[in-house]
Amino acid sequence: MKKLIRTAAVAAIAALSLAACGGGGAASPTNVSPTGEIKPREISWLLSRPADGAVINIMKKIADDYAKDHPGFSLNLITTPDRPSYIQKLETLAAANKLPELFDTDATPFAQQLAKQGKMVDAEKLLKDLGVYDNYRPNALNYQRFDDGSLYMVPFQFELEFIWYNKALLQQAGVSVPKSLDDIPAMCTALRNAGTTPIAIDGQDQWPLERYVAYQAFREAGSDFLQKLKKGEAKFSDPAGKKAVDWMAALGKAKCFQDGFSSQGYSDAQNQFTSGKAAMYNIGTWELPSLATDKLDPAVRDNIDFMTLPTTQGSVTTANEYVSPSGIGMAVNTKTYDPLVSDFLKFALTKYPAEYAATGALSPTTDVKTATPANATPLYTKALGAASDLGDQQAMPWDTQLDPTTDSRLKQELVLLVQGNITPEQFTSTMDSTIAQNAPKFFK
């Protein structure tokens, strides 16, 4: 099934290229202030977000409020939380030129193809026209940008990813909080010898393991390595890539992850850490309600802390530069962009930040203050505070950057590498060959 979805992605780009010959949207991507009468109607948003999540619940409320003054208006939310299924639906609709008024997308080559064909409204011009651009966190916007720096997606979230750890378990094993990524394999060995699982990970969904392979390369060569790697202009056999591969093999040899990690899911990993069975857990601020409130078992709560991604000797990136995603972005369809959509977006994007911050989450803007829950521990405030001290470089999740075929193969090969089923040399040969075969077709 995954192979069919990946094949469909490449086919959709080909179909999209052909569809471009038939014309793009009805308006210019830079015409962000359409004139004319606001005529209420139903507009649709194709989403890839949890149906009961804060973003959808808040936007439902905002749409209802807007409809009070605009009878006949409604927002139809078409939700497909499963990302592979969503991508397939998005690409099918795009190829048929039937995208709704609003739709979710990452800053992928496919989305950039849409933008180049004039099918997406220029989000930077839109946000500036609405007078809210300067309120957005630079990292939140940069996460949504294409390689050329253009911005066609609006962020609705902002997260920071930390490595959480249990101080008591580290102390029992006689180890300190790692100051360098290079310290982690030896730390894992010590924790294993003390009878503790070093790192809890969701291996079933594969993307958490993919985070790890990005870390050494980001510290060694910054974001530039990934930008070149995904296009076939860099290789895993290059110094930064080799360091990443060797480190992943070392994590596996030291048995850093829980036994049987590849078949264990998100809740399994979370439970391992929150029950005090695992010493470390790499996860984002979306888990603050589970890790930094009184919901956490008192026996574990007082021993929990977090660190940002450790650096390495000679790092070109700093401790305050790490993964800080703003989630999947929202694009605006040029073809259906009219005074109603423009007016609703102005209403929604003005009200959304305060509503989102009130849920205890970091807003993608800085003009509102996040409400700290009454049952929060001091770690909650500490985590929120890290958002004000971010560097300029950003470690991008590789699954949003690589071509689909390469990304799928990478996920599979990483599991085999960490489990010791293949050598670093075999991994490198396979992945460099996969990138060479698929990147040129995807990054035209």
Secondary structure, DSSP 8 states (H G I E B T S, - for coil): -HHHHHHHHHHHHHHHHHHHTT---SS-TT--S--S-----EEEEEE-S-TTSHHHHHHHHHHHHHHHHSTT-EEEEEE--SHHHHHHHHHHHHHTT---SEEEE-S-HHHHHHHHTT-B--HHHHHHHTT-GGGB-HHHHHHHB-TTS-B--B------EEEEEEHHHHHHTT----SBGGGHHHHHHHHHHTT-EEEE---SSSHHHHHHHHHHHHHHHTTHHHHHHTTTSS-TTSHHHHHHHHHHHHHHHTT-B-TTGGG--HHHHHHHHHTTSEEEEEEEGGGHHHHSBTTS-HHHHTTEEEE---B-TT-SS-TT-S-----SEEEEBGGG--HHHHHHHHHHHHHHHHHHHTTTS--SBSSS-----TTB-HHHHHHHHGGGS--S-----GGGTS-HHHHHHHHHHHHHHHHTSS-HHHHHHHHHHHHHHHHHHH--
